Structure formats: C-alpha cells, structure tokens
Amino acid sequence: MTSPDNGDRIQRQQLQESERHELLADDVRREALSVLQRVDGTVTLMDIAHTVWATTAVRDDQPDIESVQIRLHHAHLPKLESYGLIIYDASRKEVVENRVDGDVLAP
C-alpha cells in the first residue's frame, strides 16, 4: 500500500465497536498497536517487528522475526492504514504518521 500525498492524507475514522474488536483480535496487530501507542513520530517496520516478535514469539511460536515483519508489512500495517490510524510508507518501510491513541486499545 502506498502512502497518500500530503494533500490526500487519510482521516482517522471513528471506530465502531465491531471494528475495534476486529483490530484487536490478532495478537500481532494488537502488539503493533501497543507499540504505536507509545511512539511519537516516524517508526520503522523493523522497530515494530522487533518489539512485536519479542512479545509474541513464545506465545505464538513465531519461527523468526522475518515472519513477523512480513505479516506486519503485508497485512497488519495496511489494515491499520485503511482505518486511518497510521500512514505507512511501504517503500521506506516506515510508519510516517501515527494516530494511534489509548481509545483504540481501551476496553
């Protein structure tokens, strides 16, 4: 997924309860959201992947960090972008804009 130009920045949607549950249903995506909630500014895919892998590797039997990075790059970060929570620059492998806050993870 490519990042929109500055003039075409996506707007963060107000999440419905079912959408919030969908976003939080996956362990990797939930951990990525937790990482993003704690970070201001640009964050690299590798930084997110390292933290997610360290947290989920034992629990989910992830074979290596590369598999987490691939899942984030191809599935989870584009999904978060589609909800307007982040802007992910896939070519640079960076989250360049982050709108994740506590209300996404709140019960």
Backbone as ProteinMPNN parsed JSONL, in Angstrom:
{"seq_chain_A": "MTSPDNGDRIQRQQLQESERHELLADDVRREALSVLQRVDGTVTLMDIAHTVWATTAVRDDQPDIESVQIRLHHAHLPKLESYGLIIYDASRKEVVENRVDGDVLAP", "coords_chain_A": {"N_chain_A": [[0.855, -1.169, 0.0], [0.583, 2.171, -0.829], [1.694, 5.299, 0.45], [-0.452, 8.065, 0.908], [-0.308, 11.255, -0.804], [0.616, 14.431, 0.719], [-1.582, 16.194, 0.396], [-3.632, 14.422, 0.218], [-4.041, 13.136, 2.61], [-5.241, 10.599, 4.696], [-8.112, 10.521, 6.757], [-8.607, 9.86, 10.169], [-10.848, 7.42, 11.12], [-13.822, 7.25, 13.082], [-13.958, 4.619, 15.161], [-16.103, 1.85, 15.051], [-17.549, -0.343, 17.48], [-17.403, -3.062, 16.674], [-15.416, -2.909, 14.711], [-13.203, -2.117, 16.207], [-12.912, -4.39, 17.798], [-12.263, -6.223, 15.789], [-9.777, -5.196, 14.951], [-8.278, -5.646, 17.252], [-8.287, -8.371, 17.522], [-6.228, -9.982, 16.546], [-3.115, -11.152, 17.702], [-0.555, -10.175, 16.858], [-1.219, -7.784, 15.528], [-2.452, -6.441, 17.636], [-0.287, -6.116, 19.415], [1.331, -4.521, 17.787], [-0.246, -2.207, 17.663], [-0.067, -1.474, 20.337], [2.669, -0.854, 20.521], [2.762, 1.306, 18.727], [1.142, 3.1, 20.043], [2.777, 4.0, 22.055], [4.753, 5.46, 20.817], [6.003, 8.417, 19.353], [6.043, 10.194, 16.303], [7.985, 9.152, 13.411], [8.352, 5.675, 12.845], [10.142, 2.694, 12.293], [9.449, -0.234, 10.31], [11.027, -2.411, 11.087], [11.671, -1.775, 13.751], [9.123, -1.923, 14.947], [8.545, -4.6, 14.381], [10.583, -5.972, 15.829], [9.862, -5.443, 18.518], [7.25, -6.493, 18.599], [7.772, -9.173, 17.929], [9.392, -9.978, 20.095], [7.537, -9.927, 22.115], [5.478, -11.639, 21.285], [6.613, -14.027, 20.361], [7.147, -16.421, 21.91], [4.61, -17.119, 22.789], [3.108, -17.383, 20.401], [4.611, -19.063, 18.905], [6.249, -18.077, 16.829], [8.458, -18.472, 14.183], [10.622, -16.78, 13.433], [11.886, -13.383, 13.379], [11.593, -12.303, 10.876], [9.252, -13.416, 9.779], [7.311, -12.132, 11.303], [7.782, -9.506, 10.537], [7.081, -9.655, 7.817], [4.328, -10.293, 8.006], [3.413, -7.964, 9.286], [4.068, -6.005, 7.352], [2.634, -6.787, 5.011], [0.007, -7.28, 5.801], [-0.977, -6.334, 8.446], [-0.115, -3.583, 8.988], [-1.047, -2.255, 6.605], [-3.808, -2.678, 7.049], [-4.258, -1.218, 9.425], [-3.721, 1.263, 8.373], [-5.843, 1.507, 6.573], [-7.923, 2.07, 8.27], [-7.309, 4.583, 9.021], [-5.563, 4.986, 11.105], [-2.83, 5.043, 10.948], [-0.23, 6.219, 8.732], [1.396, 4.443, 6.426], [4.425, 4.085, 4.877], [5.198, 2.052, 2.539], [7.314, 1.667, 0.766], [9.517, 2.8, 2.029], [9.344, 1.432, 4.325], [8.264, 2.409, 6.766], [6.289, 3.766, 9.388], [4.919, 6.715, 8.922], [3.156, 8.537, 9.828], [1.279, 8.678, 12.731], [-1.591, 7.892, 14.404], [-2.506, 6.508, 16.547], [-4.037, 6.061, 19.575], [-4.934, 5.864, 23.087], [-7.685, 5.202, 23.068], [-8.149, 3.291, 21.135], [-7.149, 0.905, 22.126], [-8.529, 0.662, 24.463], [-10.88, -0.968, 26.654]], "CA_chain_A": [[0.0, 0.0, 0.0], [1.406, 3.361, -0.887], [1.277, 6.392, 1.305], [-1.044, 9.162, 0.157], [0.39, 12.536, -0.795], [0.201, 15.313, 1.804], [-2.909, 16.728, 0.155], [-4.614, 13.343, 0.259], [-3.915, 12.415, 3.879], [-6.477, 9.976, 5.128], [-8.613, 10.959, 8.044], [-8.882, 8.776, 11.093], [-12.266, 7.121, 11.274], [-14.327, 6.898, 14.407], [-14.112, 3.167, 15.094], [-17.255, 1.172, 15.626], [-17.129, -1.375, 18.436], [-17.038, -4.279, 15.935], [-14.142, -2.651, 14.049], [-12.179, -2.138, 17.249], [-12.706, -5.805, 18.145], [-11.548, -6.841, 14.671], [-8.383, -4.752, 15.003], [-7.611, -6.203, 18.435], [-8.436, -9.828, 17.545], [-4.974, -10.639, 16.2], [-2.04, -10.836, 18.66], [0.494, -9.359, 16.242], [-1.763, -6.438, 15.309], [-2.67, -5.832, 18.962], [1.021, -5.672, 19.91], [1.758, -3.394, 16.947], [-0.999, -1.047, 18.151], [0.514, -1.1, 21.623], [3.934, -0.196, 20.214], [2.47, 2.594, 18.091], [0.558, 3.986, 21.054], [3.862, 4.524, 22.895], [5.77, 6.109, 19.981], [5.663, 9.633, 18.614], [6.86, 10.386, 15.11], [8.24, 8.051, 12.483], [8.886, 4.435, 13.411], [10.413, 1.749, 11.207], [8.856, -1.566, 10.347], [11.903, -3.29, 11.854], [11.494, -1.471, 15.177], [7.842, -2.501, 15.361], [8.674, -6.06, 14.299], [11.399, -6.452, 16.951], [9.078, -5.404, 19.752], [6.148, -7.459, 18.475], [8.342, -10.52, 17.985], [9.831, -10.254, 21.467], [6.356, -10.096, 22.958], [4.586, -12.709, 20.829], [7.332, -15.198, 19.835], [6.944, -17.63, 22.716], [3.177, -17.39, 22.84], [2.568, -17.755, 19.097], [5.557, -19.942, 18.234], [6.748, -17.455, 15.602], [9.786, -19.021, 13.944], [11.659, -15.76, 13.382], [11.423, -12.005, 13.28], [11.24, -12.014, 9.482], [7.839, -13.742, 9.552], [6.532, -11.05, 11.912], [7.955, -8.347, 9.666], [6.287, -9.894, 6.603], [2.909, -10.156, 8.364], [3.138, -6.542, 9.522], [4.196, -5.26, 6.099], [1.632, -7.152, 4.006], [-1.366, -7.398, 6.309], [-1.412, -5.558, 9.61], [0.054, -2.135, 8.836], [-2.04, -1.752, 5.649], [-5.137, -2.674, 7.665], [-4.315, -0.056, 10.315], [-3.794, 2.439, 7.498], [-7.186, 1.598, 5.993], [-8.784, 2.662, 9.298], [-6.858, 5.944, 9.282], [-4.791, 5.038, 12.349], [-1.43, 5.331, 10.609], [0.142, 6.283, 7.323], [2.528, 3.541, 6.276], [5.167, 4.215, 3.632], [5.688, 0.698, 2.293], [8.601, 1.686, 0.063], [10.545, 3.097, 3.034], [9.055, 0.539, 5.452], [8.133, 3.263, 7.944], [5.051, 4.439, 9.731], [5.325, 8.117, 8.871], [2.199, 9.311, 10.607], [0.739, 7.763, 13.724], [-2.738, 8.455, 15.11], [-2.967, 5.505, 17.499], [-4.07, 6.557, 20.959], [-5.472, 4.931, 24.065], [-9.064, 4.768, 22.871], [-8.177, 2.116, 20.286], [-6.873, -0.266, 22.962], [-9.374, 0.656, 25.678], [-11.99, -1.934, 26.6]], "C_chain_A": [[0.895, 1.225, 0.0], [0.824, 4.442, -0.009], [0.67, 7.499, 0.463], [-0.163, 10.4, 0.204], [-0.153, 13.392, 0.331], [-1.209, 15.844, 1.615], [-4.005, 15.688, 0.285], [-4.548, 12.542, 1.547], [-5.27, 11.841, 4.285], [-6.86, 10.492, 6.496], [-8.904, 9.743, 8.909], [-10.384, 8.631, 11.258], [-12.601, 6.955, 12.744], [-14.63, 5.403, 14.348], [-15.414, 2.719, 15.737], [-16.726, 0.084, 16.563], [-16.675, -2.647, 17.709], [-15.698, -4.111, 15.222], [-12.987, -2.69, 15.049], [-11.87, -3.576, 17.65], [-11.939, -6.529, 17.039], [-10.067, -6.465, 14.699], [-7.616, -5.411, 16.144], [-7.613, -7.734, 18.465], [-7.129, -10.567, 17.285], [-3.863, -10.197, 17.155], [-0.981, -9.911, 18.082], [-0.005, -7.932, 16.043], [-1.988, -5.713, 16.631], [-1.349, -5.325, 19.543], [1.558, -4.5, 19.097], [1.046, -2.121, 17.376], [-0.429, -0.55, 19.47], [1.84, -0.365, 21.433], [3.668, 1.205, 19.669], [1.884, 3.599, 19.081], [1.649, 4.671, 21.88], [4.888, 5.355, 22.13], [5.198, 7.37, 19.347], [6.572, 9.723, 17.398], [7.014, 9.116, 14.299], [8.814, 6.852, 13.232], [9.034, 3.429, 12.274], [9.674, 0.433, 11.42], [9.7, -2.491, 11.22], [11.778, -3.037, 13.349], [10.192, -2.069, 15.711], [7.959, -4.018, 15.409], [9.487, -6.628, 15.46], [10.583, -6.5, 18.241], [7.946, -6.414, 19.72], [6.679, -8.875, 18.6], [8.744, -10.89, 19.411], [8.646, -10.542, 22.383], [5.543, -11.328, 22.574], [5.295, -14.004, 20.45], [7.061, -16.47, 20.61], [5.487, -18.065, 22.646], [2.657, -17.943, 21.515], [3.475, -18.687, 18.305], [5.973, -19.386, 16.872], [8.163, -17.956, 15.361], [10.894, -17.975, 13.926], [11.052, -14.378, 13.207], [10.985, -11.659, 11.857], [9.769, -12.326, 9.199], [6.921, -12.682, 10.164], [6.599, -9.816, 11.026], [7.103, -8.483, 8.402], [4.798, -9.732, 6.894], [2.533, -8.698, 8.604], [3.09, -5.781, 8.198], [3.035, -5.527, 5.136], [0.2, -7.145, 4.514], [-1.718, -6.356, 7.36], [-1.257, -4.049, 9.453], [-0.871, -1.57, 7.753], [-3.466, -1.715, 6.218], [-5.287, -1.481, 8.609], [-4.404, 1.235, 9.509], [-5.195, 2.608, 6.92], [-8.198, 2.184, 6.979], [-8.348, 4.082, 9.678], [-6.055, 6.087, 10.561], [-3.329, 5.391, 12.119], [-1.357, 5.68, 9.128], [1.439, 5.501, 7.218], [3.153, 3.735, 4.908], [5.835, 2.868, 3.375], [7.048, 0.69, 1.595], [9.757, 1.98, 1.025], [10.428, 2.187, 4.258], [9.052, 1.308, 6.768], [6.691, 3.696, 8.139], [5.42, 5.907, 9.846], [4.343, 9.041, 9.58], [1.434, 8.329, 11.479], [-0.386, 8.458, 14.474], [-3.311, 7.468, 16.129], [-2.92, 6.127, 18.89], [-4.776, 5.532, 21.841], [-6.87, 4.433, 23.793], [-9.176, 3.552, 21.962], [-8.015, 0.858, 21.13], [-7.766, -0.375, 24.189], [-10.508, -0.344, 25.536], [-13.319, -1.253, 26.342]], "O_chain_A": [[1.863, 1.292, 0.758], [-0.381, 4.491, 0.239], [1.212, 7.843, -0.587], [0.628, 10.577, 1.13], [-1.24, 13.134, 0.847], [-1.963, 15.936, 2.584], [-5.176, 16.031, 0.444], [-4.96, 11.382, 1.572], [-6.298, 12.516, 4.223], [-5.998, 10.857, 7.295], [-9.392, 8.723, 8.422], [-11.094, 9.606, 11.506], [-11.753, 6.566, 13.547], [-15.475, 4.974, 13.562], [-15.772, 3.162, 16.828], [-15.58, -0.348, 16.438], [-15.669, -3.246, 18.088], [-14.923, -5.064, 15.133], [-11.922, -3.236, 14.758], [-10.708, -3.942, 17.823], [-11.068, -7.352, 17.32], [-9.203, -7.318, 14.495], [-6.428, -5.701, 16.006], [-6.999, -8.331, 19.35], [-6.953, -11.684, 17.771], [-3.689, -9.002, 17.392], [-0.554, -8.965, 18.745], [0.706, -6.977, 16.355], [-1.744, -4.511, 16.734], [-1.297, -4.229, 20.101], [2.172, -3.589, 19.651], [1.669, -1.061, 17.446], [-0.322, 0.656, 19.692], [2.102, 0.632, 22.105], [4.286, 2.175, 20.109], [2.108, 4.804, 18.962], [1.462, 5.793, 22.35], [5.806, 5.903, 22.74], [4.063, 7.387, 18.871], [7.747, 9.363, 17.469], [6.279, 8.145, 14.474], [9.646, 6.995, 14.128], [8.169, 3.323, 11.405], [9.329, 0.052, 12.539], [9.157, -3.268, 12.005], [11.779, -3.983, 14.136], [10.167, -2.649, 16.797], [7.52, -4.648, 16.371], [9.118, -7.661, 16.02], [10.618, -7.493, 18.966], [7.706, -7.114, 20.704], [6.094, -9.695, 19.308], [8.461, -11.995, 19.874], [8.762, -11.325, 23.326], [4.979, -11.991, 23.444], [4.62, -15.011, 20.235], [6.77, -17.504, 20.009], [5.186, -19.245, 22.464], [1.85, -18.873, 21.508], [3.158, -19.06, 17.176], [6.043, -20.121, 15.887], [8.998, -17.872, 16.262], [12.007, -18.261, 14.368], [9.862, -14.231, 12.925], [10.107, -10.819, 11.661], [9.109, -11.589, 8.466], [5.87, -12.372, 9.603], [5.585, -9.157, 10.792], [6.474, -7.516, 7.972], [4.082, -9.103, 6.116], [1.468, -8.248, 8.181], [2.168, -5.0, 7.96], [2.516, -4.599, 4.516], [-0.732, -7.016, 3.72], [-2.657, -5.581, 7.179], [-2.189, -3.306, 9.76], [-1.437, -0.496, 7.953], [-4.239, -0.813, 5.895], [-6.317, -0.808, 8.6], [-5.078, 2.183, 9.911], [-5.681, 3.731, 6.792], [-9.218, 2.734, 6.565], [-8.947, 4.707, 10.553], [-5.882, 7.201, 11.056], [-2.672, 5.965, 12.988], [-2.306, 5.462, 8.375], [2.446, 5.846, 7.836], [2.483, 3.567, 3.889], [6.899, 2.576, 3.921], [7.85, -0.216, 1.822], [10.858, 1.457, 0.846], [11.308, 2.176, 5.118], [9.718, 0.94, 7.736], [5.968, 3.959, 7.178], [6.148, 6.301, 10.757], [4.667, 10.187, 9.892], [0.996, 7.277, 11.013], [-0.17, 9.492, 15.107], [-4.471, 7.584, 16.524], [-1.892, 6.65, 19.318], [-5.165, 4.461, 21.375], [-7.225, 3.342, 24.239], [-10.184, 2.847, 22.002], [-8.677, -0.148, 20.874], [-7.757, -1.396, 24.878], [-11.036, -0.548, 24.443], [-14.351, -1.92, 26.268]]}, "name": "protein", "num_of_chains": 1, "seq": "MTSPDNGDRIQRQQLQESERHELLADDVRREALSVLQRVDGTVTLMDIAHTVWATTAVRDDQPDIESVQIRLHHAHLPKLESYGLIIYDASRKEVVENRVDGDVLAP"}
